[in-house]
Amino acid sequence: MSIILALATVIGLLITGLFRRSGQRTAALSPVLIKRYIHPGHTWARETEDGDVLVGIDDFTQSLIGNVEGLELPRLLKRVEQGKVAWTVRHGARALPMVCPVSGRVIEKNEMVLTNPGLVNTSPYGDGWLIRVRPRRFSAEMHNLITGRSAAQWVDGARARLAGFFSGAPVLMYQDGGVMLTDLADRCSDEEWERLLREFFLADTTTKQH
C-alpha cells in the first residue's frame, strides 16, 4: 500500500509540474497590452512606467501624407499644450502641422526619426514615436482622449468621413469601395489640403510653432 501511495504522490507531482510549466509558457506568450490614447487631431499618447508620456502620430496620418520626408519637432524643455500645434510633418511640398495630445514639457526628442523620418511610416506606434513629455495634468487630460474599442471605432469613422470628403474623386478609392489612404497629400489641390488640415487634424495653419 505504501508503495502505491508513493507512486501516486510522484505521479501527482509530475502532473502538477507539467501544468505549472504549461501555465508559465502561456503567460510568457501572452501579449502585453499597451494602453494608448488617441487625440482627435490624430496624434497618440502612451504613458511610460516612470510617468512620462511618449507622443506620436497615428497610422491614419502617416498613410494619408505618404512617405514622411522631414520633421520639425519642438525644442527640448519647450512647454506644449494639449490641442495646440507642437510639430510639423513634411512630405514634398506639403507641411502637416499637428496638435499635441498632452500638456507638459518636452524632455526628449526621438533622434532616430530625425535621421530616419521613414520610421514614422513603418512603425508609427513603436520606434516612430516623436517626443517624450513630462506631463502636467495627464490624468485630467485623458478625458479628452480616446482609447480601446472606442478609438478603433473613431478611426473607422474618420475613414468614412474621408470618403465623403473626396466623394467627387473616384481615383482616390480602392476597387472594393474603401478609402485609399496612401499619398493623398500628392493628390490634393492646395485648397483641398487646407480643408483637410482643418477638418481632420484640427490644425490652424496660420499658427506657427516656436
Secondary structure, DSSP 8 states (H G I E B T S, - for coil): -HHHHHHHHHHHHHHHHHHHHHHHHHHHHS------EEETTTEEEEE-TTS-EEEEE-HHHHHHH-S--EEE---TT-EE-BTSEEEEEEETTEEEEEEBSS-EEEEEE-HHHHH-TTHHHH-TTTTT--EEEEESSHHHHGGGSB-HHHHHHHHHHHHHHHHHHTTT-GGGB-TTS-B--SSHHHHS-HHHHHHHHHHHH---TT----
